[in-house]
């Protein structure tokens, strides 16, 4: 009897392993391949639809790890869109699914991409820890599809190289970049190597790798993320080598590619704009330099607005569905029924009490809302001051959001005020001293005094009126 039981147990375990392998071939591999094709080519709508279909398929066949894979893919897309709140949501749900999973391959995928998420949040120690976990899981993933395993390992190695670059550990960074290159010959690893070497001013070696990456992009003739990366890096190399005419050509090509892929690489445009600004500054075309400086500044705050507006409704509904599914998975059905009955009885017997509590809660929420609003304003104020201290181009955009009435009143007094003058007024509004303004904007103290004099004339501020008091009373 015991032997029969043991045989049945072994048979069951063997069947589970076989099902897991079958899911890998029929679910994981096609999903990852199609997802990567859509991601690299920038076909966002197709990518979301793909993962929604596979999520429903995984739910139908009871493949929880498959659902986690879909959630991770959607989290990664939202990282590219700098929509970190949604990324965190998808990662959290995927993590709950994988907590008790024995599928090391899926855990490697999760930790590798969660490492990237933490890198974008500038949590550099955490991203190394998570990526090391990903490496451990992929090494212990056992007998799995070689191509799938290599693709996952390639991405993990690339990230590890980037993370070590941030930690200034040169040899380790290059080691992981070259390890990645052994697994994939698309040119992406060559881009990463040339980018890293270029940053360290080794122009000869940078030229070698950036040329390899650029030529591969030309041979592939694809308008995708690799071509975008290769053209941008080639442009930056030409800038460093003072070949501005060639830099202009490849950066314009990068901008053209970016227009096709920006819904996935929404954060990329600003780098190209800034590179073109440098090109035109060095060639003396101040009009174009000013144009791309403005484009760079606007891209920082506006790049994702259009894409996010069109996809938020779809994302929100899917998030609601997955959140409900995850919640139901954690609860016992009998307890849900019991609680539902209890709630129903309470609603019937104590409806008047509930209405009273809701009113009290409404008042409490109103108070808490005001407190939260004040905290958010304090946080935004600190962020504004930090941006001003760093002379960050994004300072004026954030200031306009925080003090819209102030800007409106300035422009009603003098509609011809330039952005540089608005920025100067903004710093005075924040009570920066002349010495601080000079230090933060890298100009002389005397120049600050001259700017104050010009602002007084432009805004008709009387000589006897304190300029700080004038701005305080303006809004």
C-alpha positions as CSV (number, residue, x, y, z in Angstrom):
1,X,0.0,0.0,0.0
2,X,2.8,2.4,0.9
3,X,4.7,1.6,-2.3
4,X,1.5,2.3,-4.3
5,X,1.2,5.7,-2.5
6,X,4.9,6.5,-3.2
7,X,4.5,5.5,-6.8
8,X,1.5,7.8,-7.2
9,X,3.3,10.6,-5.5
10,X,6.3,10.3,-7.8
11,X,4.0,10.1,-10.8
12,X,2.3,13.3,-9.7
13,X,5.6,15.1,-9.3
14,X,6.8,13.9,-12.6
15,X,3.6,15.1,-14.2
16,X,4.0,18.5,-12.6
17,X,7.5,18.8,-14.1
18,X,6.3,17.8,-17.5
19,X,3.5,20.4,-17.3
20,X,6.0,23.1,-16.3
21,X,8.1,22.2,-19.3
22,X,5.1,22.1,-21.6
23,X,4.1,25.6,-20.4
24,X,7.6,26.8,-21.1
25,X,7.4,25.7,-24.7
26,X,3.8,26.6,-25.4
27,X,3.6,29.8,-23.3
28,X,6.8,31.3,-22.0
29,X,8.9,31.1,-25.2
30,X,6.4,32.5,-27.7
31,X,5.3,35.2,-25.2
32,X,8.8,36.4,-24.5
33,X,9.8,36.4,-28.2
34,X,6.7,38.3,-29.4
35,X,6.9,40.7,-26.4
36,X,10.6,41.5,-27.2
37,X,9.8,42.1,-30.9
38,X,7.0,44.6,-30.0
39,X,9.1,46.2,-27.3
40,X,12.2,46.8,-29.5
41,X,10.1,48.0,-32.5
42,X,8.0,50.3,-30.3
43,X,4.6,48.7,-31.0
44,X,3.1,49.5,-27.6
45,X,-0.6,48.8,-28.4
46,X,0.4,45.3,-29.8
47,X,2.5,44.7,-26.7
48,X,-0.3,45.5,-24.2
49,X,-2.8,43.4,-26.2
50,X,-0.4,40.5,-26.4
51,X,0.1,40.4,-22.6
52,X,-3.6,40.8,-21.9
53,X,-4.4,37.8,-24.1
54,X,-1.7,35.7,-22.5
55,X,-2.7,36.7,-19.0
56,X,-6.3,35.5,-19.8
57,X,-4.8,32.3,-21.3
58,X,-2.7,31.7,-18.2
59,X,-5.7,32.3,-15.9
60,X,-7.8,29.9,-17.9
61,X,-5.2,27.1,-17.7
62,X,-4.2,27.8,-14.1
63,X,-0.6,28.9,-14.9
64,X,0.1,31.4,-12.2
65,X,3.8,31.9,-13.2
66,X,2.5,32.8,-16.7
67,X,0.3,35.5,-15.3
68,X,3.4,36.9,-13.4
69,X,5.3,36.9,-16.7
70,X,2.7,39.1,-18.3
71,X,2.6,41.5,-15.3
72,X,6.4,41.8,-15.5
73,X,6.3,42.7,-19.2
74,X,3.8,45.4,-18.5
75,X,5.9,46.7,-15.6
76,X,8.9,47.0,-17.9
77,X,6.9,49.1,-20.4
78,X,5.8,51.5,-17.7
79,X,9.4,51.9,-16.6
80,X,10.2,53.1,-20.2
81,X,7.3,55.5,-19.9
82,X,8.6,56.7,-16.5
83,X,5.3,55.7,-15.0
84,X,6.8,54.3,-11.9
85,X,3.5,54.0,-9.9
86,X,2.1,51.5,-12.4
87,X,5.4,49.7,-12.6
88,X,5.4,49.2,-8.9
89,X,1.8,47.9,-9.0
90,X,2.6,45.3,-11.6
91,X,5.8,44.2,-9.9
92,X,4.0,43.9,-6.5
93,X,1.3,41.6,-8.0
94,X,3.9,39.5,-9.9
95,X,6.0,39.2,-6.7
96,X,3.0,37.9,-4.7
97,X,2.4,35.2,-7.4
98,X,6.1,34.2,-7.5
99,X,6.7,34.1,-3.7
100,X,6.0,30.4,-3.4
101,X,6.9,29.5,-6.9
102,X,9.6,26.9,-7.7
103,X,10.2,28.3,-11.2
104,X,13.6,29.9,-10.9
105,X,13.5,31.1,-14.5
106,X,10.5,33.4,-13.8
107,X,12.2,34.6,-10.6
108,X,15.3,35.5,-12.6
109,X,13.1,37.5,-15.0
110,X,11.4,39.2,-12.1
111,X,14.5,40.2,-10.2
112,X,16.4,41.3,-13.3
113,X,13.7,43.7,-14.3
114,X,13.0,44.8,-10.7
115,X,16.7,45.7,-10.5
116,X,16.2,48.0,-13.5
117,X,13.2,49.6,-11.8
118,X,15.3,50.3,-8.7
119,X,18.1,51.7,-10.9
120,X,15.7,54.2,-12.5
121,X,14.8,55.3,-8.9
122,X,18.5,55.7,-8.2
123,X,18.6,53.0,-5.6
124,X,21.9,51.7,-6.9
125,X,22.8,49.3,-4.0
126,X,19.4,47.7,-4.2
127,X,19.5,47.2,-8.0
128,X,22.9,45.4,-7.7
129,X,21.4,43.1,-5.0
130,X,18.3,42.3,-7.1
131,X,20.4,41.7,-10.2
132,X,22.7,39.3,-8.3
133,X,19.6,37.4,-7.2
134,X,18.6,37.2,-10.8
135,X,22.0,35.7,-11.7
136,X,21.7,33.1,-8.9
137,X,18.2,32.1,-10.1
138,X,19.1,31.8,-13.7
139,X,22.1,29.7,-12.9
140,X,19.8,27.4,-10.9
141,X,17.1,27.2,-13.4
142,X,18.0,23.7,-14.5
143,X,17.2,22.2,-17.9
144,X,15.4,24.9,-19.7
145,X,15.1,26.3,-23.3
146,X,18.6,27.5,-24.2
147,X,17.5,30.4,-26.4
148,X,15.1,31.7,-23.7
149,X,17.7,31.3,-21.0
150,X,20.4,33.1,-23.1
151,X,18.1,36.0,-23.8
152,X,17.3,36.4,-20.2
153,X,20.9,36.1,-19.2
154,X,21.9,38.7,-21.9
155,X,19.6,41.3,-20.4
156,X,20.8,40.5,-16.9
157,X,24.5,40.9,-17.9
158,X,23.8,44.2,-19.7
159,X,22.1,45.6,-16.6
160,X,24.9,44.3,-14.4
161,X,27.4,46.2,-16.6
162,X,25.4,49.4,-16.3
163,X,25.1,49.0,-12.5
164,X,28.8,48.5,-12.1
165,X,29.4,51.5,-14.3
166,X,27.4,53.6,-11.9
167,X,29.4,52.2,-9.0
168,X,32.7,53.2,-10.9
169,X,33.8,49.5,-11.0
170,X,35.3,49.7,-14.5
171,X,36.7,46.2,-14.9
172,X,33.5,44.4,-13.7
173,X,31.4,46.6,-15.9
174,X,33.3,45.7,-19.0
175,X,33.4,42.1,-18.0
176,X,29.6,41.9,-17.9
177,X,29.2,43.9,-21.2
178,X,31.6,41.4,-22.9
179,X,29.7,38.4,-21.4
180,X,26.5,39.9,-22.8
181,X,28.1,40.3,-26.2
182,X,28.9,36.6,-26.3
183,X,25.2,35.8,-26.0
184,X,23.8,38.3,-28.5
185,X,25.3,39.7,-31.8
186,X,22.5,42.3,-32.6
187,X,24.8,45.2,-31.8
188,X,23.2,46.2,-28.5
189,X,26.1,45.0,-26.4
190,X,28.5,46.9,-28.8
191,X,26.5,50.0,-28.2
192,X,26.7,49.6,-24.4
193,X,30.5,48.9,-24.6
194,X,31.2,52.0,-26.8
195,X,28.9,54.1,-24.7
196,X,30.8,53.2,-21.5
197,X,34.3,53.5,-23.1
198,X,33.3,56.9,-24.7
199,X,32.3,58.2,-21.3
200,X,35.8,57.3,-20.1
201,X,37.3,59.3,-23.0
202,X,39.1,56.3,-24.7
203,X,38.3,57.5,-28.2
204,X,40.1,54.8,-30.2
205,X,38.4,51.9,-28.4
206,X,35.0,53.8,-28.5
207,X,35.3,54.3,-32.2
208,X,35.9,50.5,-32.7
209,X,32.8,49.4,-30.9
210,X,30.5,52.2,-31.9
211,X,31.4,51.5,-35.6
212,X,30.6,47.8,-35.1
213,X,27.2,48.7,-33.6
214,X,26.4,51.3,-36.2
215,X,27.3,49.0,-39.1
216,X,25.1,46.2,-37.6
217,X,22.2,48.6,-37.4
218,X,22.7,49.6,-41.0
219,X,22.8,45.9,-42.1
220,X,19.7,45.1,-40.1
221,X,17.8,48.0,-41.7
222,X,15.3,48.0,-38.8
223,X,13.8,51.0,-37.3
224,X,14.0,49.8,-33.7
225,X,15.6,50.5,-30.3
226,X,19.0,49.1,-31.3
227,X,19.2,51.4,-34.4
228,X,18.1,54.3,-32.1
229,X,20.9,53.5,-29.6
230,X,23.5,53.0,-32.3
231,X,22.8,56.3,-34.1
232,X,22.7,58.3,-30.9
233,X,26.0,56.9,-29.6
234,X,27.6,57.4,-33.0
235,X,26.4,61.0,-32.9
236,X,27.9,61.5,-29.4
237,X,31.2,60.0,-30.6
238,X,31.3,62.5,-33.6
239,X,30.6,65.4,-31.2
240,X,33.5,64.3,-29.0
241,X,35.7,64.0,-32.1
242,X,34.5,67.5,-33.3
243,X,33.0,66.1,-36.5
244,X,29.9,68.1,-36.1
245,X,28.6,67.7,-39.7
246,X,28.6,63.9,-39.3
247,X,27.1,64.2,-35.8
248,X,24.2,66.2,-37.2
249,X,23.4,63.6,-39.8
250,X,23.3,60.6,-37.5
251,X,21.5,62.5,-34.7
252,X,18.8,63.6,-37.1
253,X,18.5,59.9,-38.1
254,X,18.2,59.0,-34.4
255,X,15.5,61.6,-34.1
256,X,13.6,60.1,-37.0
257,X,13.9,56.6,-35.5
258,X,12.8,58.0,-32.2
259,X,9.6,59.4,-33.7
260,X,8.7,55.8,-34.6
261,X,9.6,54.3,-31.2
262,X,9.0,57.1,-28.7
263,X,5.9,55.4,-27.2
264,X,8.3,52.8,-25.8
265,X,11.5,54.9,-25.5
266,X,9.7,58.0,-24.3
267,X,12.6,59.1,-22.1
268,X,15.1,59.0,-25.0
269,X,14.2,62.1,-27.0
270,X,15.7,64.6,-24.5
271,X,19.2,63.1,-24.9
272,X,19.0,63.5,-28.7
273,X,17.7,67.1,-28.4
274,X,20.6,67.9,-26.0
275,X,23.2,66.4,-28.4
276,X,21.8,68.4,-31.3
277,X,21.9,71.5,-29.1
278,X,25.6,70.9,-28.5
279,X,26.2,70.4,-32.3
280,X,24.6,73.7,-33.2
281,X,26.3,75.6,-30.3
282,X,29.7,74.4,-31.6
283,X,28.8,75.3,-35.3
284,X,27.6,78.7,-34.3
285,X,23.9,78.2,-35.3
286,X,22.5,79.8,-32.2
287,X,18.9,79.8,-33.5
288,X,18.9,76.0,-33.8
289,X,20.8,75.6,-30.6
290,X,18.1,77.6,-28.8
291,X,15.4,75.6,-30.5
292,X,16.8,72.2,-29.4
293,X,17.5,73.6,-25.9
294,X,13.8,74.4,-25.6
295,X,12.9,71.1,-27.1
296,X,15.2,69.4,-24.5
297,X,13.6,71.3,-21.6
298,X,10.0,70.6,-22.8
299,X,10.8,66.9,-23.4
300,X,11.7,66.4,-19.8
301,X,8.2,67.2,-18.6
302,X,6.0,66.5,-21.7
303,X,7.4,63.4,-23.3
304,X,5.1,60.9,-21.8
305,X,1.9,63.0,-21.5
306,X,0.4,62.1,-24.9
307,X,1.2,58.3,-24.6
308,X,0.0,58.1,-21.0
309,X,-3.2,59.9,-21.8
310,X,-4.2,57.3,-24.4
311,X,-3.3,54.2,-22.4
312,X,-4.3,55.1,-18.8
313,X,-7.9,53.9,-19.1
314,X,-6.8,50.6,-20.5
315,X,-4.1,50.2,-17.9
316,X,-6.4,51.2,-15.0
317,X,-9.1,48.6,-16.0
318,X,-6.5,45.9,-16.3
319,X,-4.9,46.8,-13.0
320,X,-8.4,46.6,-11.4
321,X,-8.9,43.1,-12.9
322,X,-5.6,41.8,-11.7
323,X,-5.9,43.3,-8.3
324,X,-9.3,41.7,-7.8
325,X,-7.9,38.4,-9.1
326,X,-5.0,38.6,-6.7
327,X,-7.2,39.5,-3.8
328,X,-9.6,36.6,-4.5
329,X,-6.7,34.2,-4.7
330,X,-5.5,35.1,-1.2
331,X,-8.9,34.8,0.5
332,X,-10.8,31.7,1.5
333,X,-14.2,31.6,-0.2
334,X,-16.1,30.6,2.9
335,X,-14.8,33.6,4.8
336,X,-15.8,35.9,1.9
337,X,-19.3,34.6,1.9
338,X,-19.6,34.9,5.7
339,X,-18.3,38.5,5.7
340,X,-20.6,39.4,2.8
341,X,-23.6,38.2,4.7
342,X,-22.5,40.0,7.8
343,X,-22.0,43.2,5.9
344,X,-25.4,42.9,4.3
345,X,-27.1,42.5,7.7
346,X,-25.2,45.4,9.1
347,X,-26.2,47.6,6.1
348,X,-29.9,46.7,6.7
349,X,-29.9,47.1,10.5
350,X,-27.5,50.1,10.9
351,X,-27.9,52.1,7.7
352,X,-28.4,55.3,9.6
353,X,-25.3,54.7,11.6
354,X,-23.3,54.1,8.4
355,X,-24.5,57.4,6.9
356,X,-23.4,59.2,10.1
357,X,-20.0,57.6,10.0
358,X,-19.6,58.5,6.3
359,X,-20.3,62.1,7.1
360,X,-17.8,62.1,9.9
361,X,-15.3,60.3,7.6
362,X,-15.9,62.9,4.9
363,X,-15.0,65.7,7.3
364,X,-11.9,63.8,8.4
365,X,-10.8,63.1,4.9
366,X,-11.2,66.8,4.1
367,X,-8.9,67.7,6.9
368,X,-6.4,65.0,5.9
369,X,-6.6,66.1,2.4
370,X,-5.6,69.7,3.4
371,X,-2.7,68.3,5.5
372,X,-1.6,66.1,2.6
373,X,-1.8,69.0,0.2
374,X,0.4,71.1,2.5
375,X,2.9,68.3,2.8
376,X,3.0,67.9,-1.0
377,X,3.5,71.7,-1.4
378,X,6.4,71.5,1.1
379,X,7.9,68.6,-0.9
380,X,7.5,70.5,-4.2
381,X,9.1,73.6,-2.7
382,X,12.2,71.5,-1.6
383,X,12.4,70.0,-5.1
384,X,12.2,73.5,-6.7
385,X,15.0,74.8,-4.5
386,X,17.2,71.8,-5.3
387,X,16.6,72.2,-9.0
388,X,17.5,75.9,-8.8
389,X,20.7,75.1,-6.9
390,X,21.7,72.7,-9.6
391,X,20.8,75.2,-12.4
392,X,18.6,72.4,-13.8
393,X,16.6,73.4,-17.0
394,X,13.5,71.7,-15.5
395,X,13.4,74.3,-12.7
396,X,11.2,76.8,-14.6
397,X,8.7,74.1,-15.8
398,X,8.2,72.9,-12.2
399,X,8.0,76.5,-10.9
400,X,5.2,77.3,-13.4
401,X,3.3,74.3,-12.1
402,X,3.8,75.4,-8.5
403,X,3.1,79.1,-9.0
404,X,0.9,79.5,-12.1
405,X,-0.8,82.7,-10.8
406,X,2.6,84.3,-10.2
407,X,3.8,83.6,-13.8
408,X,0.5,84.8,-15.2
409,X,0.7,88.1,-13.3
410,X,4.3,88.6,-14.4
411,X,3.3,88.1,-18.0
412,X,0.3,90.4,-17.7
413,X,2.6,93.2,-16.6
414,X,5.1,92.5,-19.4
415,X,4.1,89.8,-22.0
416,X,7.6,90.1,-23.5
417,X,9.4,88.5,-20.6
418,X,11.8,85.8,-21.8
419,X,12.3,82.4,-20.1
420,X,15.7,83.5,-18.7
421,X,14.0,86.5,-17.1
422,X,11.1,84.4,-15.7
423,X,13.7,82.0,-14.2
424,X,15.5,85.0,-12.5
425,X,12.1,86.2,-11.1
426,X,11.3,82.7,-9.9
427,X,14.6,82.6,-8.0
428,X,13.8,86.0,-6.4
429,X,10.3,84.7,-5.5
430,X,12.0,81.9,-3.6
431,X,14.1,84.5,-1.8
432,X,17.5,83.5,-3.1
433,X,20.1,86.1,-2.3
434,X,22.2,87.8,-5.0
435,X,25.2,85.8,-3.9
436,X,23.3,82.5,-4.1
437,X,21.9,83.3,-7.5
438,X,25.4,84.1,-8.8
439,X,26.8,80.8,-7.4
440,X,24.0,78.6,-8.7
441,X,23.9,80.2,-12.2
442,X,27.7,80.6,-12.5
443,X,27.7,84.3,-13.1
444,X,29.3,87.3,-11.3
445,X,27.6,89.1,-8.4
446,X,27.7,92.3,-10.4
447,X,25.7,90.6,-13.2
448,X,23.0,89.6,-10.8
449,X,22.7,93.3,-9.7
450,X,22.4,94.3,-13.3
451,X,19.7,91.7,-13.9
452,X,17.8,93.0,-10.9
453,X,18.0,96.6,-12.3
454,X,16.7,95.4,-15.7
455,X,13.8,93.4,-14.1
456,X,12.8,96.5,-12.2
457,X,12.5,98.4,-15.4
458,X,10.8,95.6,-17.3
459,X,8.2,95.3,-14.5
460,X,7.9,99.0,-13.5
461,X,9.0,98.3,-9.9
462,X,9.6,101.6,-8.1
463,X,13.1,102.2,-6.8
464,X,11.9,102.6,-3.2
465,X,10.1,99.2,-3.3
466,X,12.0,96.1,-2.0
467,X,12.1,93.7,-5.0
468,X,11.5,90.6,-2.7
469,X,8.5,92.3,-1.1
470,X,7.1,93.1,-4.6
471,X,7.3,89.5,-5.6
472,X,5.8,88.3,-2.3
473,X,2.8,90.5,-2.8
474,X,2.4,89.6,-6.5
475,X,0.7,86.3,-5.7
